Every structure is written in C-alpha cells, then in structure tokens.
Amino acid sequence: MLHTGWTIWCVLLTLHISAFHLEISGYDSDGVICSEGLSNCTMKDEMPFNVPEENAVVIQKLTPYFRLCCRDRAPCVLCLMIETEINIHPGKAQEHEGHSGNGEEDDGEESERNFKASVTVCYCPAPAMSMCKRVEFTVNRAALSHEKQSKISVVIIEPPGVSFSSRVIVYLKASPLSQEASVPSLDDVCTQEEQERPDECHVPKLISVINKEMNRVELQFDGRNKSFPSVCIQYEKNGKCQGWNRMTIPLYSVTPCICLQVWYEDEQRSRRSRSCPFTDTDLFQRNVWQNVSVSVGPGQMNNLHPMLWWNLSAPCRLEGDVWPCKKESSCREIKGFRQQLSNGSWKQNSKGQWEKTGVFEEINLKLSPCVMVKVKGMDRELGPFCFENTDRWHWSLLIVGIMLLLCLTVFISSYLLRHDFVKKWVWSWHHGGFVQIGMKCHVVLLSPPDVDDGVSESVCRLGSQLSNQGFSVSVDQWSRKEQCTLGPLPWLYSQLLELKSLGGRVVIVLTHKALERVKTWTHQNQGVIKMKREDMGFPQKSSPYSDVFTASLCLIQADKQLGRAAERFVLVTFDPNSSIDRSLPKLLQGLRLFQLPSQTQAFLSELAVAGAGKGSDKDMDRVEMEGIRWMEVKV
C-alpha cells in the first residue's frame, strides 16, 4: 500500500514539473528503447482503427511527458516521450501459439524458446486526429524467468498537431489506460535557465536611447533578423498595445508605465519581447501629472437623492485621494467624502488613457461643490474642478434663443422690405384678392386693331378699374390727342419709357380678329418682303389704334429673342366662352392670358408684383429701338 501511494505521488510530481519545465534530451529522430529481456525492438506507424492482436503483454503503467530534443547545435524541438511498464505472461503466449498450430516441439524446448509480442501506443492532440505507433519486440524467456516486468520508452520528435501550450491524450490499444500530457507555454520554455532553447524563443532585443537635445527617445534593435521588427506601445503591462511604426518616441509622451512589445512579422514566430525601460525613471513622472484631467457633474441616485460624480483620466494608474469642497469658501473640504484612487478598478478608454470614476452620494448640490485631487508624489493639489450651474445655463440659453429670434425677424423684415415684389405677392396671395398698392406701377392698355364698340367700352372700363386700384394707367383710347400730336409710334415709345422707370405691364386685349391680324403679321414678317399697306392683306377698315397694336407685336418678337416677353406683356380677353387660349399664334405663346371677369383676382395679383420686375435698361432700349426701326420700315 505504501509502495502504491509513493508511486502515485511520484507520477503526479512528474506531471506537475513537466507542465512548467522541459528537460533537455539528445534525441534527433523517432525511436524506441526496451529494457532487459526485450530485444529486436522496432517501431512503425499504425492506423488508429486497426484491431490489436492478442498477446502475452499486459500494460501496468503509462507515463507521457514532453522534452526539448537538442543535438549537434541544431535548434531545439519539441518531442513526446511515452514510457510504459508491462508484464509478460508466458502462459498466454503458449496458448496463443498453440492455437496457431505450433505445438510440435517438446516441453523442454518450449520453455527455453523466445516469442514475439507488441504494444501499440496512440496520442491525440485536441484539434487533430489520433496517431499511433506499434512497437514490436522479442521476449527472452530466460531473462524474464525471475523478473517478468519490463519497460518500453517511445520517443516521437515534433509530433504532428502538437505545439506549445497544447494538451495531448495518450492511450494504449487493448487497454483502458490513458493519460493527459500538457506542453508548457512558449514563454515558460523561453525563460528556462538552459542555454538550449527552441528557435521560437529568439526575439529582437530592444534598446532605448534618450536624446534630450532632440526631445525624443530613439529605438534601436539588436537581433539576428535584418528586417525591421514590429513595435507596439502600451501604457501599463495589461494595457492595450497600440501599433507604432516610427523609430522615435516624443519625450512628452513617455511615462514610467510605458512598455514596448517587439516581434518579427516575417517569420513564423508568435512570441514577443516586452520591456518597460522607464519604470524606475522619475524624469517622466511629470508627463503623467501634466496629462491628468478631471470632469465633474451632478447626478441623481435611485432614491432620487443628489450625488456628485467625478471622472479622472491619466496615462497611467495613479495613487492618491479625491474629495469634494465648497467653492464659495476657498474650496474648503467637505468632511466625510474623501476617497482613494487606488481603490476600485481602472479602465482604459479608446484613446489609451486610464480612467477611474466615482460618486459622492448624499451631497448638497446647492453648495456648488467642486472636486480636489492629491496625487501621490506631487507637491501640490490639483483643482478645484467644478461644474456649471445648470439653472443659470438654462437662462442663458433662453436669452440667446430670444436674441437669435429677434435678429432673424429683423433680417427677414429687412429682406422683404428691400424686395417689394415679394411682399406684394405674399399679401395678394394671403388676402385672396387685390390689395392697395403702396408703390405705383405703370399699366399700358392697348385695344385690338378691329372696330367694335362693345370691346372699346370694356377696354375703357378696365382702365378705370385699374386706376381706382392705384395703378398708373395709360389707355390708347384716352390718348388720341397725344397720338395725333406726337404720332402713334412716339406715343408708344413714351409709354415704354415710363414703364421702364416704374415697372409694370403692357396689357393687350385680344379678340378673334386680333388673332387673325397677329397671324397675318407673323407670316408677312417671316417673308421679309417690303409691302405697301394695301398689299399686306389687312382689312381696309381698321381701328385708329391699329398702328400701336402692330408696333406692340414687333416689341413682343424682340423681347422673345431675349427670353423676357412674359415679363412685359400680358394678354386679356373679355369673352368668357372663348377658345382663344387654345389657338394662340406662336408669337403670343408663352404670355399669360387672363379671361375677364372670371380671372380678375389673378390678373390683379399679376400686376401687383409687376412693379419690381424691372429689366436691364440696355435690354429695354434694344427692344424699343428694334420696334422703332421696324415701324419705320413699314411706314
């Protein structure tokens, strides 16, 4: 019983040591070692699903472990060692050989005869399939006459699927025995005192040189690889490592807690070397203190009682005290609220800064409390850090909003006053009809070229209504004396000059005969043929205002070439059942047509905004001169 307990304790101790330490062996290839009494030992691969043969071997003990196999200055590699203790029963071998038909020899010879046996060991890495080795050997009966227990050791160099930090299950076919073996981590293996190490342990060595004249730390590397290694910087050993692709580090960003990791990217090596070269240097402690930031704010607990929260961030974790104080009394400490920075957990934010958050519960926020900080090692206190009064802030926002609203109102009013036509249009649309015009605009009302007393009365009535509404109106029928004195063409030109200065519209009254006159004039004008009046196909009997009407057509044509005819000319008809809008000649297409009296409100709104629609003086002059030249040609 004592022997069994001692054996178990030795096995556990061996497994424990092998989990953290690898011994050095001189093997350089797979092999098998058999104890005395076993000869002709060979080893070969075997499929894991083959059925094992029955023989005289009984497995008593199975011990797997790992070692580093190093030989002839070659890089050390990982190797799996499997030791087995077996018992051999000759009687079982005799029964097995008897069943196979080999019983012709006498008993004396049989007792001295040797026999063959085999053992199959398998190992299974966690993510891979099992692999097996079959060990065959010859048993010497004479050597085992007194000692029937033997040992077999199997060596497997660089077992497939096995790496550092792996776990492997080792078992034997035809036996319930199985053991688990763990491979130490690469870091544990590389920190061993032995000089022989795996090739994966070779990492670049970092040398940091402080250059005060250039205000920087220069990084230098000592390694066998000529390529530039990868570098990352972390604040605190458990901080996030952020990539760094430069050979220098500014002095202002160096702190005592800064660490650098270096590794090769171009080789199959995952191990990194880490160094924290400024841990014992007080020169960079000031960089930590200068980058401490504190934010403070009011809050409310679950029981609706007030609280004051604070947040402190710095490049490194700090030790010290935090406490609230009264702002009005030179920030005198409020007793009973002091807290330790070292207590609780620190968290690293996305910018690499370490943060710590705390709250002061049941504190009177009406005292406008602030926060003071005392960092270990500093000869002064940091603070006070205060929060703004939210009530005052709300009043400030309200005042600023009112001022912005007033400024916006003044700006819009000024804009509308400067753009009178917008104001008139908005007012006309809002009231649904016509409103009195403050600024007069000029309206020139032209009669059709045919003789019709009813149409003439309607034209005069429309002119009177427009005049009563505040427009400056000029009707061709009212200006016969001026036309006889000046002539039709100079009279029309004088009206256009007034239209240019005041703004407005030329209103042309259409009838069916007027449309025929427009079509005939258009046809004759396109032919560019000089014809006498009696050869133009016009009716012999015409209105005295026919020349003014004809001159307006020339002005419309000239305005259309400039793309602005609709800005000076408007068409009206007094026939509510007329289909004039569907038979307008090409010359008049694009001009607004109003049927009176059904569209009186829309017509008045159009005239209301016409006062601001003044065109370029040069364009107006050009149109008028073309009309005058045309009239001179026709006359």
Secondary structure, 3 states (H helix, E strand, C coil): CHHHHHHHHHHHHHHHHHHHCCCEECCCCCEEEECCCEEEEEEEEECCCCCCCCCCEEEEEEEEEEEEECCCCCCEEEEEEEEEEEEECHHHHHHHHHHCCCCCCCHHHHHHCCEEEEEEEEEEECCCCCEEEEEEEEECCCCCCCCCEEEEEEEEECCCCCCCCCEEEEEECCCCCEEEEECCCHHHHHCCCCCCCEHHHCCCEEEEEEECCCCEEEEEEECCCCCCCEEEEEECCCCCCEEECCCEEEHHHCCCCEEEEEECCCCCCCCCEEECCCCCCHHHHHHHHHCCEEEEEEEECCCCCEEEEEEEEECCCCCEEEEEEECCCCCEECCCCCEECCCCCCEECCCCCEEEEEEEECCCHHHCEEEEEEECCCCCCEEEEECCCHHHHHHHHHHHHHHHHHHHHHHHHHHHHHCHHHHHHHHHHHHCCCCCCCCCCEEEEECCCCCCHHHHHHHHHHHHHHHHCCCEEEEHHHHHHHHHHHCHHHHHHHHHHHHHHHCEEEEEECCHHHHHHHHHHHHHHHHCCCCCHHHCCCCCCCCCCHHHHHHHHHHHHHHHHCCCHHHCEEEEECCCCCCHHHCCCCCCCCCCEEECCCCHHHHHHHHHCHHHCCCCHHHHHHHHHHHHHHHHHHC
